[in-house]
Each structure stands twice: as structure tokens, then as C-alpha cells.
Amino acid sequence: MIHTRYKMLFSWPVFILLVSIVPAYAAEQSTPKNIILLIGDGMGIAQITAGKIVKGQLNLEEFKHLGLLTTHSQSALITDSAAAGTALATGYKTNNKAISVSADGKPLKSIIEYAKEVNKATGLVVSSSITHATPAVFAAHIDSRKKHSIIAEQISRSGIDVLFGGGRGYFIPHTKPGSKREDDKNLLAELAEFTTVIQTEEEFNRLGQVDSVVGLFADKHLPGADKRNPGLPGMTEKAIEILSKNKNGFFLMVEGSQIDWAGHDNNQDDIITEVIDFDNTIGVALNFAKKNPQTLLVVTADHETGGFAIHNGSIADKVVSESGFTWTHHTAEMVPVFAYGPGASDFTGIGDNTRIGKLLIKYLQAARQ
Ligand SMILES: [Zn+2]
């Protein structure tokens, strides 16, 4: 009798049912192998809405787990990108202007450092200078975001596998055209001793099979979304291609840096252009995650900029015809967080921005066991 019962239990229909349910459940619950964190600097809900009105369907709409984050820093209700970035990168609050150091100046360990401990590949892709506050919090520890030359030195020593963005001027000696340093240090030459260094669109397009690369394509920031080449989606695609060769997985941070600047400029059209470019970049990450289900995608902002609101427009004509700004600085509005892939349900509800760093670090520590 027992024998027959076992036979029934493991009959083909039951077996097929189990193999079809278990992977879906596991994908939702398990620790992600790859993590891609996409930060829209200054991207509040109105900025996303304006992008959706003009683009129509956003890639972001494929994310089914959403939450809201408070963004205040330790020193102020209105955060800057350094303090908010530190919260996202380390899980801890700090003062405005601080780059992954606590209010009393102690280094706060970043996601990148945890990822390296478990032998994952790491990367930063931005449309600003690579030394700007948001990328800096993942690669450096210093009391002021303004110390770009020191941040560049720390980034050079960080061992991050893929770096794409601007900021070349902080990596070349003061004697060279375009330099933003005051000393003779040639960080690009030092980097070239152990990684591939590229500086032009042509070199980017010709880039072959590499395990690591530093691509700095402007002396300071890259141009706006409609002018930069390589663009954020292309740089992200290349970064994923390189990092995903690591059998232990990878952590990649991508920043749509210039949504924030359009907010400071109270420039609605630039906000829309940058948000759509950022959403196209999210599409690149989403394509990879669909083919590689052990990949967690988290999309969020460090803060809202401009107190932007949409006043008039047309869904049918895909146009925002009237909008307004309450001022030219950051606001204290909560920002949205969108998650996709294993662990995504952890990101729902209302929380603080430190939650993002804490959760991502928790997944990386789980990978250690
Ligand atoms: Zn800003």
C-alpha cells in the first residue's frame, strides 16, 4: 500500500506541477546573484509622470513592487546627493556633503566594498563626472563632495571593474589640457597599468573582450541626453556585458545624473529628455534581468528637485504644455522606489532611504554564507 501511495505522490502530473512552481517561488524569495541599482538624481513622481506623458509606455511600468522613501539627511530635512547617496550606498544617515563617512567622520562601508568581499564584479555608470556625489559615495570616503581630486584618487584605487562617465580632468596632471587637478598626478596613466582606459566614442565602440575598463568621455560632465555619445543606455549595456562574465555575479550602480540639473534649471523639456533616457536605460537592465532571473533591479531617486508639478498637457498628443516649479533646489518629498526580481517584495511600503543600502548589503552578506 505504502509503495503505491509513494507512486501516486511522485506521479508525473505532480512532479511537473512542482518543477513549474518551485523556480518561480525561488526567484521571488532567493538572494539575488546580480544587483543593478539605478538612481534617477532628482527624479520625483512628477518627473516620472512627465516622462510617461511624452513617452507613452515606460519600462518602469513593468516593475510590480513599489514603495516610497523619506530622504532627509542627518543634518537637514532637505538632503543633498551626497547624504542621500550615502544612505543608499551604506544604509546610514550622514550630514549633507559627506561622502560615505558618518557625521563624526568615520568611513561607512559601501555596497561596492561588500560586493568585492564576496568576489562579485562591480561597476559605476553615470552621465556626470565619475567624481560627482552619487558615484563617489560608492567608491570613496571623504568629508566633502567638493574634494574631487581626492575622490578621483580614491576611485582609482577602488578596484571597481567598470567605470563609465565624465570627469577625466580630475585624473590627469595639471599640465595637460582639460585638467582640473592642481598637482602632477596622472591617475589615468596609473590606471592604464592594470585596466583598459578609453576616452572617446570611437574607443568605446571598438572595445573588445575585457574584464575591466575605465571610460572617461569628458573633462567634467557628459553632455545632455540628446548629445552624449556613448549614451547612458549604451554604457549600461556594455557594463552589464563585461560584469556578467563574473561567475559570482555583480553589483552595478547606474545614475541618470542630469534629471537633477534640469530640475535646478527649472527646465521642463530637459527633465523629460533625461527621464526618457533614464527609462531607456532601465529597459536595458530589464532585458538582462528577464534573461537572467537571479538579477534584482532597484530604481529610485536620491531626492526630488525643483518642486516640479504638471499643470496642463495631453495624453493623446504626448505633450506637457504647462508646468511649474516651487523653487530651484531639492525638496523633502518622498521619492518612489521600484524593484524587480528576487527580493523585490522587500521594497514595498513606506520606508527611509537607508532601507535600500541595508537591504542590498543584507543580500550581499547572505551571499557570503
Ligand atoms: Zn541637485
Residues whose N, C-alpha, C, O or C-beta is under 5 A from the ligand:
A	BS01	ZN	D260
